[in-house]
Amino acid sequence: MNDIVKKIANWFSYHAPEGDQQARYQDIRHYGSEFAMSIARNTPPSADQTAAIRKVREAVMTANAAIACKAVKKAKRKAARKARE
């Protein structure tokens, strides 16, 4: 399986939270929500306001995906190391 196929499989798989991941997800969502609310309070309703809030949502989702996908990679490496021992 080539590298991009492995990445796609990882990106589109469910990753159950492990360890402190749930708290890290919540932290990112909290500050993303605060930032989006600030945008809503301080900008006039417009296409630009909607786009700005959408980009905050995308950033939160991408950051949380980074946590999930990286943890899977680490867990696989850890399992591979244990198998070699």
N, C-alpha and C positions, 0 to 999 in steps of 0.2 A: 504494500500500500504506500503510495507516495505521500509526501509531507502535507500537501494541501488537503488530500482526502482524509488524513488523520485529523487535521485541524477542524475540518467541517464536521466530522463525526463527533469530535469533542464539543464544538460550539453548539451543536443541535441535540445534545444529550442532556438528560436531567442529571443534576448534580445535587444530591442531598447535602444540606449544610453539615459541616463537621467542626468540632472544636469551637473556636470563637467566631466562626464565620457569620452566624446569625446576628451577633452583636455588631459586627462590622457592616453588614448589610443595612441594619437599622440606622447606624450612625450616618452612613452615606445618604440614605433616604431622608433622614431628618434634615440634614443640612441642604440637600437638594430641594426639599419642600420649602425650607426657609428662604432660599435664594429665589425660587419660583414665586413665592408670595411677595417678596420684595419687588420683583419685576412687575407683578400684577398691581401692587400698590403705587408704584412710582412711574409707571408708563401709561399712556392713554391706550384704551382698547383699539387694537389695530392688527393688521397682518404681521407687523414686526413684533408686536407683543406676543402674539400666538407663536411665532417662530422661535422667539427667545425662550419661551416656556417649554416648547417642544424640544429644543436643544438641551435644556436642563434635564428633562426626562430621559433623553437619549444618553446623556452623560452618566446619569445615575444607573441606568440599565447596563451600560457598557462597563462601568466601574464594578458593579456587582458581578457581571459576567467574568471580569478579570479575576475576581476573588475565587469564583467557583471553578473556572477552567484551570487556573494556576494550581489550586489545591489538588485537583485530580491528577495533574502532571506530577506534583510532588509525591502524592500517594503511590502512583505507579512506579516512580523511581525508588521509593522506599521499599515497596514490595519486591522489586527486581533485586535490590541489594540484599534483602533477607533471603531470597531464593538462592543467591550465589553463595551465601555463607554456609 
